[in-house]
Every structure is written in C-alpha cells, then in structure tokens.
C-alpha cells in the first residue's frame, strides 16, 4: 500500500542519521543527485559486495570486470542509445514543466477511485506507447483532462522524444562544436561488458554459457526525477550479461528470473513484497523482458530488470567496429557430428539498481514502534536490516567512562574490528545509546559494566527484540561472526 508519509519519514531519518544527503546541500542541492553519508556508504557497500559475491563467487562461470565510464562515442551509436534512448515527453505551456508521458498518465490513474476506469486508461496508454502513437497519447491526456500539477491547466505541447544521455567534451579543445569531441556519460554499464566480451572470453578461457558482471555508475538526464534515490540522474547499476548459445534464450531467461527472485528472497524479504511485471513494449534490444517489482512506500515499482537481449549488442558492435565478436563452440552438434562452430552469442541480462536496492532495504527495515506502557509513553525508530547488511554489526558500550570499563571495551573493540565493523561509544545514558544504535540498525549492542570485572560477562542486547542477556565477554566475537557467517 503506497504511503508517501513513510517515504518522507525515511528521507528525514536518512538525513538525520548520516545515511543519505542531498548533493551540494549548502548550495540548495542538485536535483535528483544524492550523497551517501557514513552509514549509507557502509550499507551500500555491503549490498554491492553481497551482489558481487552472489554473482562472481557463487557462480563458477561468472567473472567480474570494471570498465571505464567513458567509452568510444560509436559504442552508443552501435548500442542504439543515440537513436533510441529517449522517452516520450510533454510540456505544459503555462508552467513550462516537462513530464514523461507515461508518468503523467500513471500519476493520474493512481488518483482515480474507479479501478476499472484506471485500468482502461493504463491499457490504452500501453497500446499507444507500444505503437509509438504520440498523437494518440496527447489526445488520451486531453480527453481525460489530465492537468499539470503546478499550473493546474490542460494546455499541452505535442508529445516529443527526449534523449536521456548526458554529453560532454573530450580532450584539449573544449567549446568546439565538433561531433568528434563528444563523449557520453554511460547510461548503462552493460556496454562496457559487451565491448570486452572477447577480451574476457579469450583471456579467461570462458566456455559458453558464461557471464560477465559489473558494478558501476550510470548517468541519465531523467526528466521526472523525484522519489528520493528511486530515480536519480547519477546512480549505480549492478549488471550481469550471460552469454548463451542462440536458441537457448527462453530457458536461460526463465533460469535467471528464478535465480534473481531467490536472491531477493535471501534478503529476508517476504515473497508478497515482490512481483514480476512482463514488458509489453520491449526495449530496442530485447525479445523478452520483465521487471522484478518491490512494494516500496510509493507502491510496487521496478527494482531490477531481466532482459533477453538476443545478439543485438554484439552483432551491432561487430558491424560498427569491423571486428569479429564471435565465439567458436567446439561442442559437437549431434545432427552433423561436427563442432558447432562460430556464432554470435545471445545474451540474458540481469540489471539491478544499487541505489534502488538501498531504498528497498531501507523501506523494508524502517519501523516506527510504539513501546508505551501504562506508566509511560515511549517509542523508537529502528532499522531492522538483515545482520549481514547492517552498516555497524556491533556497538561496544562501557557503562561508565571510568573504573577500567573503557579499557575492557577497547580490548574487545581491538579483538573484533578486524572481523566486522564495530562502533565504540561512551557518551550518554545507556538507554539513549541503545536507541541511537536502533536508529542506525546495529543488530548487537554489548555493555561492559562492573560485573564484567568480576565474572567476565557482558550484557548483549538484540536490536529487534530488545532482549538482553548475560554472556561471556569471550563469546561476543563468535556470536556476531555466527550471525554473519556465509556472507
Ligand atoms: N542495461 C539495462 C538497463 O539499464 P534499465 O531497466 O534501464 O535497464 C536497470 O535499468 C535498473 O537500473 C533498473 O531496474 C533500476 O533499478 C536502475 N535504474 C534505472 N534508472 C535509474 C535511475 N534513474 N535512478 C536509479 N536507478 C535507476
């Protein structure tokens, strides 16, 4: 169930506790660009590592690369991005505000109480988009009297295509209006994988089927850039291209749909928070595609795309570069009893936004709990992250700043910090310190008190249940290690 208030609360929490800040905030910010603070950066890194490991360590036939952001400009001609990477847009003549047509219509449909009417409008929109019928889209907007949220008028321009790639100039000659100097900030990481396909295949002696994974920044000049880190102009993608024999794409597409959904469920999120959405209008490179959608506070939205990209990319790079991008398959073809020979592989792509995954994990973890009793009112905000993703795993809290308690706490810190991220804190009452750790999503707090000096025990407090128990100081490290084992 969509809840904009929850999103607002999450945004405020992220700012207050050092997870995510608006970029260049002291200059009033830069729209749809965000910076990760000290805890957000840890959370993001943990998600990135989990994905990387699940791809490159858990699959023997997938390797990872790190290609540059800048690429030869012809890459984007070959990939189709120069001609096709655009969205239909419409401008309101009074407010001058530009909208992505599908977002404008979807936003309107969400406001309708008549679910059948809303569905009818969305079905019409899908059909018009699939047919690139821009005049039809405009009349759908006008006939439903869809208004601009700023001017509240229905005075619209024609629908036009708008390319989402950022351009910049390369080399010493800046300002010269020459096509030769133009480079693009990559709008997806995938092309860095395609142009390196043969380098990796040959040097890694990879045999089809095999995959190449990559994590990195991508840039899109999004027109409708809102909803926090859901839609940004600079963001990170975690993509994997899986190279297969032509004709086997249907089974591999199903395999990757299932495998990726399992990955999502391994984050401890229940299946009813996810759904698949099959694409009706396919991207220029795909013969089948779907999204994995997550139930964000703003409703079910795409977090990951799975695309059957055919041989579109490799074939076009081969044509534009004039270099062969083929694979020699020496498996025996049973019909001819000879090696299968050369072909351009087909590709199944899995593409997940890292920032969107951060938002998914935050949305899932964020809870406001009422802890009031008959005697007093009380509440807490807690981030119930899966332990292996939590920015801090263990908080070490000496009860007092004296009597040798900080020294014991420091020893524990030194013993644990090699293995996982710890946090040392001696300021404030213990209750306040616990609440702060709840707000940062720290799964374990350990308090060192005077009894520790007597019997070498400490209090361990569990974030989710707030249950406290006495355990041996010497057991603390293994407790935490056990909880993150295998990650
Ligand atoms: N290589 C295929 C590709 O880029 P996409 O569906 O355009 O496909 C893949 O993007 C994923 O990247 C999306 O599912 C989403 O998680 C993330 N993504 C795309 N645009 C984004 C944006 N503007 N801000 C944040 N994440 C974005």
Boltz pocket constraint, residues with backbone or C-beta under 6 A from the ligand:
constraints:
  - pocket:
      binder: B
      contacts: [[A, 187], [A, 188], [A, 189], [A, 190], [A, 220], [A, 222], [A, 229], [A, 230], [A, 231], [A, 232], [A, 233], [A, 235], [A, 236], [A, 237], [A, 239], [A, 302], [A, 303], [A, 304], [A, 305], [A, 349], [A, 351], [A, 352], [A, 353], [A, 354], [A, 355], [A, 356]]
      max_distance: 6.0
